[in-house]
Amino acid sequence: MAIGGPLAGLRVLEVCGWNAVFAGRLLADGGADVVRVVGPTGDPLDTDPPFFGDSGVSIQAAWYNAGKRVVALDLASAAGLARFLELVGGADLLIDDWPPCGQNSGLTSAVPTTTLLARNPRLVRVSVSPMGPDGPWAGLVTNDLVANALSGSASVTGAADTPPLNGYGNQTHHTVGMYAAICALSAVRAARLTGQPQHVELSAHEALVSCTEQVLMQWFFDGNWGTRVAQRQGSLHWSTAYEVYPSATGEGVMVTAALRFVDVLLPWLKEDGAAQDLTDETRYPNVVAMIRDLPYVMKVLREWVATKPGEELFFEGQRRHQPFGIVWDVATALKSPQIAARGYLKPQNVPGYGEVPFPGRLVSTSADVGDPRPGTRVPVEDIDWQARRASPKSAGAGLVPSARPLAGVRIMDFTHVLAGPFGTRVLGDLGADVLKVGTAARGAGANAPEHPYYTCWNRNKRSVSINMATEGGRTLARRLASECDVIIENFSAGVLKRWGLDRASMAEPNPGLTVISMGGMGQTGPWRDFVTFAPTIHAVTGLTYLTNPRGRHDLGYGFSLTDHLSGLAGAFAALEGLEHRERTGQGLDIDLAQYELGLGLMAPAYIDFLANGVNPEPVGNRHPFRAWAPHGIYPAAGEDRWVAIAVRGDDQWQALCGVMGREDLAGDTRFATHAARLANQDALDEKISRWTRGLDRYEVMRRCQEAGLAAGAVQDGEDLNVRDPQLAARGFFGVTQSANWGEYGFDRFPAHFNGERAPVYDGVHAIGEDTFAMLTDVLGLGDDEIAALAEEGALS
């Protein structure tokens, strides 16, 4: 049972399969008392490989249930249902997913909402479903592979000469779980302020679509790219400025020309005697000239990397503050001195197995107590929750509509690029007043409202110009921070402290302030000054290495996955700060290292290596832990059209044979058992491909789904916006406007709160557009004070 942490005292009842199990894990990391309810035959996660040696203990169950107490209840019995309702009466929060994803999921579907509320009139419930509770695809069966296919993720992962690729490692479950945890804490706040129950309905499909970077950006901002439909282009980033190249020692090195090319990278090339035509100073007088010649620049970098040892390039690049990365496998990634210096791995006792190094939490706060431990099975009698009593409404009750649960919260946003801005976008969608602090000088390229990238991630924010290079600007920023609830930044380590905006400096004027530092590597350790973007993190954590077809290590994810998930983690961290302040009056100091978040997303693979010595190799679209077969993305009729199909167990295999009209395959000894199918996956995939190749991808999906099988078309940006009937029926896409772009498309927040979707989607503001309003309505400054600040240059 959790005894401390930012969420201490929060009681969470979890009735989940894969869709939302990660949400409970995040809440438990924060100190919440999470009780996971499973059926009388056990936890469905217990059957998921890999296992600790020959113990039969699931590594995935140990990881995803860390910090939780697991109890077994038979809700089909009167006694089991009565005990479950007692737990509901003592809970603050119920998280469930639907439809059933294993025998113990969706158990609350048999319990009417009126019965739940009769036991707990202030209950907060977060219900997660694959597609949302209504719409033409509401009943779809999915898994990680199929969810990636339908969301657009697979369409941009892989290369032009490969099928679309599934990203390695349960990343759909991580994404949806983070959203669910954000919704949970937001709704807990709303329930406290209003005294009313809250029911959040989260669509996993919509959550995943919102985290595909260029897939929606290129579609919404047609005319700014070579193609409106984002393509698979291997490791080459949509900007064409990041790519993995082979080094002289065999490792792939992720290099980029996107940061300080003219003043850092060009001189380095010149020192190294490389590409003398590039180092002619007249060729690239500025970064704009380089961008116009980017294909040639990247060709030169490829040739240069091929002459150098991989690790030498990585470390020298980082010494020069270039966001280079090196493509490491799991075993090599775990040798990182940053992992050792920050104590990320801690020995833990796994019940039924013994001691093993265990990865740490994804978000580190100043209120953390202890380390995440593997989940513990306990008798239900050990859960001693007393029924919650209704408390009077908070003074802020009238300010919080259900669909804007963060109304009244003010965020000071110093973030740039994608990770931080996406996180503050989430907070703004939920009603927070986000003050985006910047200057015209800093707002260039992809950090300017004139760029689609900035426009996608910075809606629902007020833009404030403060020149932090001036003493007046720093003083003004500290005054503004005194009126805020949260500061979020992703500068290099130590910048906020130099400005006097760190938690220690602000503790006296604003003790309830939470400060979140979203550094690439964290605020401490030998790599604290490394410069990273998502492609860097993907490379050094093993995610790039393992997201590949068999025999390749050079592709990786087709978009900035860890930027999106770091943003969600930042939003979650902000909510942890608000909850901690509610209980203690104090804010939090939060060190959110994107590197450690990336490590956590790979945790089952790391534990498998640490416990079993398994250093995994890429398997393409086959299941990495061999739990499903077949499990692949297969060609369909038409050019570059594909469909994902995933089968688990003999009954599902028999069903697929019937769907294909190939009953003969059901009796084929090569495929008769799961073990046989695994041993003959090449032949298995060939048989399925022969069937799918002549059919429309949506027709294959329909036939499989009607037989209860997980299958889904690989959808791209056009499909999502034009052909996806579920997103259309639920009104997921909308139109907003800004001065630079006029009208443009956007994706809505992927959840409904008490039946309502977040209603406000204000288009991006020009740099400094809201400075005067902030100075007057937040700080109450008069015209003379504002004029003096402007004359000093503090507002430029």
Residue pairs with C-beta under 8 A, 6 or more apart in sequence:
1 33
1 69
2 8
2 28
2 31
2 32
2 33
2 34
2 67
2 369
3 31
3 369
3 370
4 31
4 367
4 368
4 369
4 370
5 29
5 30
5 31
5 32
5 365
5 367
5 368
5 369
6 30
6 31
6 365
6 367
6 368
6 576
6 577
6 579
6 580
6 588
7 27
7 30
7 31
7 32
7 185
7 576
7 579
7 580
8 31
8 32
8 367
8 369
8 583
9 33
9 583
10 27
10 30
10 31
10 32
10 33
10 92
10 93
10 188
10 579
11 32
11 33
11 35
11 90
11 91
11 92
11 93
11 385
11 388
12 24
12 27
12 28
12 32
12 33
12 34
12 35
12 91
12 92
12 93
12 94
12 95
12 184
13 35
13 37
13 87
13 88
13 91
13 93
13 94
13 95
14 20
14 21
14 23
14 24
14 34
14 35
14 36
14 37
14 68
14 95
14 96
15 36
15 37
15 94
15 95
15 96
15 97
15 104
15 105
15 106
15 107
15 108
16 23
16 24
16 36
16 95
16 96
16 97
16 101
16 105
16 128
17 44
17 97
17 100
17 101
17 102
17 104
17 105
17 106
18 45
18 97
18 101
18 102
18 143
18 144
18 170
18 173
19 97
19 101
19 105
19 128
19 129
19 130
19 173
19 176
19 204
20 95
20 96
20 97
20 126
20 128
20 176
20 177
20 180
21 36
21 45
21 64
21 65
21 173
21 177
22 64
22 173
22 174
22 176
22 177
22 178
22 180
22 181
23 95
23 126
23 128
23 177
23 178
23 180
23 181
23 184
24 34
24 36
24 65
24 68
24 95
25 34
25 63
25 64
25 65
25 66
25 67
25 68
25 177
25 372
26 177
26 178
26 181
26 362
26 363
26 572
27 34
27 93
27 181
27 184
27 185
28 34
28 66
28 67
28 68
28 372
29 66
29 67
29 361
29 362
29 363
29 372
30 363
30 365
30 576
31 367
31 368
31 369
32 93
33 69
34 67
34 68
34 69
35 68
35 69
35 70
35 71
35 87
35 91
35 383
35 385
36 43
36 65
36 68
36 69
36 70
36 71
36 375
37 71
37 72
37 73
37 84
37 87
37 104
37 107
38 44
38 70
38 71
38 72
38 73
38 104
39 72
39 73
39 74
39 75
39 103
39 104
39 107
40 72
40 73
40 74
40 80
41 103
42 72
42 104
43 61
43 65
43 70
43 104
44 101
44 102
44 103
44 104
44 105
45 58
45 60
45 61
45 64
45 65
45 102
46 57
46 58
46 61
47 58
48 58
48 60
48 61
48 625
48 627
49 58
49 59
49 60
49 625
49 626
49 627
50 58
50 59
50 60
50 604
50 608
50 612
50 614
50 625
51 57
51 58
51 59
52 58
52 59
52 62
52 350
52 352
52 353
52 356
52 611
52 612
53 353
53 611
53 612
55 352
55 353
56 352
57 350
57 351
57 352
57 353
59 604
59 607
59 608
59 611
60 170
60 604
60 625
61 375
62 350
62 374
62 375
62 607
63 359
63 374
63 603
63 604
63 607
64 375
65 374
65 375
66 358
66 372
66 373
66 374
66 375
67 372
67 373
67 375
68 375
68 376
69 375
69 376
69 378
69 382
69 383
70 375
70 376
70 377
70 378
71 377
71 378
71 379
71 380
71 382
71 383
72 377
72 380
73 80
73 83
73 84
73 380
74 80
75 81
75 84
75 107
75 110
75 111
81 111
83 380
84 107
84 111
85 111
85 115
85 116
85 119
86 119
86 385
86 387
87 383
87 385
88 94
88 116
88 119
88 120
88 123
89 119
89 120
89 385
89 387
89 388
90 120
90 385
90 386
90 387
90 388
91 120
91 123
91 385
91 388
92 122
92 123
92 124
92 188
92 191
92 388
93 123
93 124
93 125
93 126
93 184
93 187
93 188
94 108
94 116
94 123
94 124
94 125
94 126
95 125
95 126
95 128
95 180
95 184
96 105
96 106
96 107
96 108
96 109
96 125
96 126
96 127
96 128
97 105
97 106
97 127
97 128
97 129
98 105
98 106
98 109
98 127
98 128
98 129
98 133
99 105
99 106
99 109
99 129
99 130
99 139
99 141
100 106
100 109
108 116
113 125
113 199
116 123
116 125
117 123
117 197
119 387
120 197
120 387
120 388
121 197
121 390
122 191
122 195
122 196
122 197
122 388
122 390
122 391
123 191
123 197
123 198
124 184
124 187
124 188
124 191
124 197
124 198
124 199
124 200
125 197
125 198
125 199
125 200
126 180
126 183
126 184
126 187
126 200
126 202
127 133
127 199
127 200
127 201
127 202
128 176
128 180
128 202
128 204
129 138
129 201
129 202
129 203
129 204
130 140
130 141
130 142
130 147
130 203
130 204
130 205
131 137
131 138
131 139
131 140
131 142
131 203
131 204
131 205
131 726
132 138
132 201
132 203
132 205
132 206
132 726
132 730
133 201
134 729
134 730
135 725
135 726
135 729
135 730
136 725
136 726
136 729
137 205
137 725
137 726
138 726
139 705
140 150
140 705
140 712
141 705
141 708
141 709
141 710
141 711
142 150
142 204
142 710
142 712
143 628
143 646
143 648
143 710
144 166
144 170
144 171
144 172
144 173
145 166
145 621
145 623
145 628
145 631
145 632
145 633
145 644
145 646
145 710
146 644
146 645
146 646
146 710
146 711
146 712
147 172
147 204
147 205
147 208
147 712
148 154
148 157
148 166
148 167
148 171
148 172
148 208
148 644
149 164
149 166
149 633
149 642
149 643
149 644
149 712
149 713
149 714
149 715
150 205
150 208
150 644
150 712
150 713
150 714
150 715
150 724
151 172
151 205
151 208
151 209
151 212
151 715
151 720
152 208
152 209
152 212
152 215
152 216
152 715
152 716
152 717
152 719
152 720
153 167
153 172
153 208
153 212
153 215
153 558
153 559
154 164
154 165
154 166
154 167
154 633
154 642
154 644
154 714
155 164
155 215
155 230
155 232
155 558
155 714
155 715
155 716
155 717
156 212
156 214
156 215
156 230
156 231
156 232
156 233
156 558
156 559
156 716
157 164
157 165
157 166
157 167
157 232
157 547
157 555
157 556
157 557
157 558
157 559
158 164
158 165
158 232
158 234
158 549
158 555
158 558
159 232
159 233
159 234
159 555
160 231
160 232
160 233
160 234
162 232
162 549
162 555
163 620
163 621
163 633
163 634
163 635
163 642
164 232
164 633
164 642
164 714
165 547
165 548
165 549
165 555
165 558
165 620
165 621
165 633
166 547
166 621
166 633
166 644
167 543
167 547
167 557
167 561
168 543
168 546
168 547
168 602
168 605
168 618
168 624
169 543
169 546
169 601
169 602
169 604
169 605
169 624
170 601
170 604
171 561
171 565
171 601
172 204
172 208
174 565
174 601
175 207
175 208
175 211
175 564
175 565
175 568
176 202
176 204
176 207
176 208
178 565
178 568
178 569
178 572
179 202
179 207
179 568
179 750
179 751
180 202
181 572
182 426
182 430
182 568
182 571
182 572
182 575
183 200
183 202
183 751
183 753
184 200
185 572
185 575
185 576
185 578
185 579
186 200
186 405
186 406
186 430
186 575
186 753
187 198
187 200
187 405
187 753
188 198
188 579
189 400
189 405
189 406
189 575
189 578
189 579
189 582
190 196
190 198
190 400
190 402
190 405
190 753
191 197
191 198
192 391
192 394
192 582
193 393
193 394
193 396
193 397
193 399
193 400
194 393
194 397
194 400
194 402
195 390
195 391
195 392
195 393
195 397
196 402
198 402
198 405
198 753
198 754
199 753
199 754
199 755
200 751
200 752
200 753
201 751
201 752
201 755
202 750
202 751
203 730
203 750
203 751
205 726
205 727
205 750
206 727
206 730
206 732
206 747
206 748
206 750
206 751
207 750
207 751
209 215
209 216
209 720
209 727
209 732
209 747
209 750
210 216
210 747
210 749
210 750
211 561
211 564
211 565
211 568
212 559
213 238
213 418
213 559
213 560
213 563
213 564
214 230
214 238
214 559
215 230
215 559
215 716
215 717
215 720
216 456
216 717
216 720
216 745
216 747
217 230
217 238
217 452
217 453
217 456
218 224
218 225
218 227
218 228
218 229
218 230
218 238
218 717
219 228
219 229
219 230
219 717
219 718
219 720
219 721
219 745
220 452
220 456
220 744
220 745
220 746
221 452
221 455
221 741
221 744
222 228
224 452
225 238
228 717
228 718
229 716
229 717
229 718
230 238
230 716
230 717
232 558
233 558
234 243
234 244
234 554
234 555
235 242
235 243
235 244
235 252
235 254
235 535
235 544
235 554
235 555
235 556
236 242
236 243
237 243
237 256
237 535
237 560
238 559
239 258
239 446
240 294
240 295
240 298
241 256
241 257
241 258
241 291
241 294
241 298
242 254
242 255
242 256
242 258
242 533
242 535
243 254
243 255
243 256
243 298
243 301
243 302
244 252
244 253
244 254
244 255
244 327
244 539
244 544
244 554
244 555
244 556
245 252
245 253
245 255
245 301
245 302
245 305
245 306
246 252
246 253
246 305
246 306
246 554
247 253
247 305
247 306
247 308
247 309
247 310
247 313
248 306
248 307
248 308
248 309
248 310
249 309
249 310
249 311
250 310
251 310
251 311
251 326
251 327
251 328
252 310
252 326
252 327
252 539
252 544
252 545
252 553
252 554
253 305
253 310
253 313
253 314
253 324
253 325
253 326
253 327
254 324
254 325
254 326
254 327
254 535
254 536
254 538
254 539
254 544
255 301
255 305
255 313
255 317
255 322
255 324
256 322
256 323
256 324
256 533
256 535
257 265
257 290
257 294
257 297
257 298
257 301
258 323
258 533
259 321
259 322
259 323
259 531
260 321
260 322
261 284
261 287
261 290
261 297
262 284
262 285
262 286
262 287
262 290
264 320
264 321
264 322
265 320
265 322
266 278
266 279
266 284
267 279
268 316
268 320
269 275
269 278
269 279
269 300
269 304
270 276
270 279
272 304
274 300
274 303
274 304
274 307
275 300
275 303
275 304
277 283
278 284
278 297
278 300
283 289
283 293
284 290
284 293
287 445
290 297
305 313
310 326
311 326
313 324
313 326
314 324
314 325
314 326
317 323
317 324
318 324
318 527
318 529
318 530
318 531
321 529
321 531
322 531
323 520
323 530
323 531
323 532
323 533
323 535
323 536
324 536
325 532
325 535
325 536
325 537
325 538
325 539
325 540
325 544
326 539
326 540
327 539
327 544
327 545
327 553
327 554
327 556
328 539
328 540
328 541
328 542
328 545
329 542
329 545
329 546
329 553
329 615
329 616
329 617
330 542
330 545
330 546
330 602
330 605
330 606
330 609
330 615
330 616
331 609
331 615
333 540
333 541
333 542
333 599
333 602
333 606
334 345
334 606
334 609
334 610
336 527
336 540
337 525
337 526
337 527
338 344
338 521
338 522
338 525
338 526
338 527
338 595
339 345
339 599
341 524
341 525
341 526
342 522
342 524
342 525
342 593
342 596
343 360
344 359
344 360
344 596
344 599
345 357
345 358
345 359
345 360
345 610
346 357
346 358
346 360
346 371
347 355
347 356
347 357
347 358
348 355
348 356
348 357
348 358
348 371
348 372
348 373
348 374
349 355
349 373
349 374
350 356
350 358
350 374
351 374
351 376
351 377
353 611
356 607
356 610
356 611
357 607
357 610
358 371
358 372
358 373
358 374
358 607
359 372
359 599
359 600
359 603
359 606
359 607
360 371
360 372
360 596
360 600
361 368
361 371
361 372
361 600
362 569
362 596
362 597
362 600
363 569
363 572
363 573
363 576
363 590
363 592
363 597
364 522
364 590
364 591
364 592
364 593
364 596
365 573
365 576
365 577
365 580
365 588
365 589
365 590
365 591
366 503
366 588
366 589
366 590
367 580
367 584
367 588
396 408
399 407
399 408
400 407
400 408
400 431
401 407
401 431
401 756
402 753
402 754
402 755
402 756
403 431
403 752
403 753
403 754
403 756
403 757
403 758
403 759
404 430
404 431
404 758
404 759
404 760
405 430
405 431
405 753
406 427
406 430
406 431
406 432
407 431
407 432
408 431
409 427
409 431
409 432
409 433
409 485
409 486
409 578
410 432
410 433
410 435
410 483
410 484
410 485
410 486
410 778
411 424
411 427
411 428
411 432
411 433
411 434
411 435
411 484
411 485
411 486
411 487
411 488
411 574
412 435
412 437
412 477
412 480
412 481
412 484
412 486
412 487
412 488
413 420
413 421
413 424
413 434
413 435
413 436
413 437
413 461
413 488
414 420
414 437
414 438
414 487
414 488
414 489
414 490
414 491
414 496
415 421
415 423
415 424
415 488
415 489
415 490
415 518
415 570
416 438
416 442
416 447
416 490
417 446
417 447
417 490
417 533
417 563
418 453
418 457
418 534
418 560
418 563
418 564
418 567
419 490
419 518
419 534
419 560
419 562
419 563
419 564
419 566
419 567
419 570
419 594
420 488
420 489
420 490
420 518
420 566
420 567
420 570
421 436
421 454
421 457
421 458
421 567
422 457
422 563
422 564
422 567
422 568
423 488
423 518
423 566
423 567
423 568
423 569
423 570
423 571
423 574
424 432
424 434
424 436
424 461
424 488
424 567
424 570
424 571
425 434
425 457
425 458
425 459
425 460
425 461
425 567
426 567
426 568
426 571
426 749
427 434
427 571
427 574
428 434
428 459
428 460
428 461
429 459
429 460
429 749
429 758
429 760
429 761
430 749
430 758
431 758
431 760
433 462
434 460
434 461
434 462
435 461
435 462
435 464
435 480
435 484
435 770
435 774
435 778
436 458
436 461
436 462
436 463
436 464
436 765
437 464
437 465
437 466
437 477
437 480
438 447
438 463
438 464
438 465
438 767
438 768
439 465
439 466
439 467
439 468
439 767
439 768
439 796
440 465
440 767
440 768
440 796
443 449
443 454
443 767
445 451
446 453
446 454
447 454
448 454
448 767
449 455
449 458
449 463
449 738
449 739
449 740
449 764
449 765
449 766
449 767
450 740
452 741
454 764
455 738
455 740
455 741
455 744
455 763
455 764
456 746
458 764
458 765
459 736
459 746
459 761
459 762
459 763
459 764
460 760
460 761
460 762
461 762
461 764
461 765
462 765
462 769
462 770
462 773
462 774
463 765
463 766
463 767
463 768
463 769
463 770
463 771
464 480
464 768
464 770
464 771
464 774
465 767
465 768
465 771
465 795
465 796
466 473
466 476
466 477
466 480
466 771
466 794
466 795
467 473
467 793
467 794
467 795
467 796
468 474
468 477
468 499
470 792
470 793
470 794
472 789
472 792
472 793
472 794
473 793
473 794
473 795
474 499
474 500
474 501
475 794
476 789
476 794
477 499
477 501
478 499
478 500
478 501
478 505
478 506
478 509
479 779
480 774
480 778
480 779
481 487
481 501
481 506
481 509
481 510
481 513
482 506
482 509
482 510
482 513
483 510
483 778
483 779
484 510
484 513
485 512
485 513
485 514
485 577
485 578
485 581
485 587
486 513
486 514
486 515
486 516
486 574
486 577
486 578
486 587
487 496
487 501
487 506
487 513
487 514
487 515
487 516
488 516
488 518
488 570
488 574
489 495
489 496
489 501
489 515
489 516
489 517
489 518
490 517
490 518
490 519
490 520
491 517
491 519
492 519
492 529
492 531
493 517
493 519
493 521
493 522
493 523
493 524
493 528
493 529
494 523
496 502
496 515
496 517
497 504
497 505
500 506
501 515
502 515
502 589
503 513
503 514
503 515
503 587
503 588
503 589
504 589
506 513
506 515
507 513
510 587
511 585
511 586
511 587
512 581
512 585
512 586
512 587
513 587
514 573
514 574
514 576
514 577
514 578
514 580
514 581
514 587
514 588
514 589
514 590
515 587
515 588
515 589
515 590
516 570
516 573
516 574
516 577
516 590
516 592
517 523
517 590
517 591
517 592
518 566
518 570
518 592
518 594
519 528
519 591
519 592
519 593
519 594
520 530
520 531
520 532
520 533
520 536
520 537
520 593
520 594
520 595
521 527
521 528
521 529
521 530
521 532
521 593
521 594
521 595
522 528
522 591
522 593
522 595
522 596
523 591
523 593
524 591
527 595
530 536
532 594
532 595
533 560
533 563
534 560
534 561
534 562
534 563
534 566
534 594
535 544
535 556
535 560
537 543
537 562
537 594
537 595
537 597
537 598
538 544
538 547
538 556
538 557
538 561
538 562
538 598
539 545
539 556
540 595
540 598
541 595
541 598
541 599
541 601
541 602
542 602
542 605
543 556
543 557
543 561
543 562
543 598
543 601
543 602
544 553
544 555
544 556
544 557
545 553
545 556
545 618
546 605
546 616
546 617
546 618
546 624
547 555
547 556
547 557
547 618
548 554
548 555
548 556
548 618
548 620
549 555
549 618
549 620
550 617
550 618
550 619
550 620
551 618
552 618
553 618
562 594
562 597
562 598
562 601
563 594
565 597
565 601
566 592
566 594
566 597
569 592
569 597
570 592
573 588
573 590
573 592
576 588
576 590
577 587
577 588
577 590
580 586
580 587
580 588
581 587
581 588
599 606
604 625
605 616
605 624
608 614
608 616
609 615
609 616
616 624
620 632
621 631
621 632
621 633
621 644
622 629
622 631
622 632
622 681
623 629
623 631
623 646
626 678
627 648
628 646
628 647
628 648
629 647
629 674
629 677
629 678
629 681
629 684
630 645
630 646
630 647
630 656
630 677
630 681
630 684
630 685
630 688
631 645
631 646
631 647
632 644
632 645
632 685
632 688
633 642
633 643
633 644
633 714
634 642
634 643
634 644
634 645
634 685
634 688
634 689
634 692
634 693
634 700
635 641
635 642
635 689
635 692
635 693
636 642
636 643
636 692
636 693
636 695
636 696
636 697
636 700
636 713
637 693
637 694
637 695
637 696
637 697
638 696
638 697
641 696
641 697
641 713
641 714
642 697
642 713
642 714
643 692
643 697
643 700
643 701
643 711
643 712
643 713
643 714
644 710
644 711
644 712
644 713
644 714
645 656
645 688
645 692
645 700
645 704
645 709
645 710
645 711
646 709
646 710
646 711
647 653
647 656
647 709
647 710
649 674
650 672
650 673
650 674
652 708
652 709
653 666
653 671
653 674
653 677
654 666
655 707
655 708
655 709
656 688
656 704
656 707
656 709
657 663
657 665
657 666
658 666
658 707
659 703
659 704
659 707
659 709
660 687
660 688
660 691
662 687
662 691
665 671
665 687
666 672
669 676
670 676
670 677
670 679
670 680
670 683
670 684
671 677
671 680
671 684
677 684
692 700
697 713
697 714
698 713
698 723
700 711
700 713
701 711
701 712
701 713
704 710
704 711
705 711
713 719
715 723
715 724
720 727
721 727
721 733
721 745
727 733
731 748
731 757
732 747
732 748
732 750
733 745
733 746
733 747
733 748
734 745
734 746
734 747
734 748
734 761
735 743
735 744
735 745
735 746
736 743
736 744
736 746
736 761
736 762
736 763
737 743
737 744
737 763
738 744
738 763
738 764
738 765
739 766
740 764
740 766
741 763
741 764
744 763
746 761
748 757
748 758
748 761
749 757
749 758
751 757
751 758
768 795
771 795
772 786
775 781
775 785
775 786
775 789
776 786
781 789
786 795
789 795
790 796
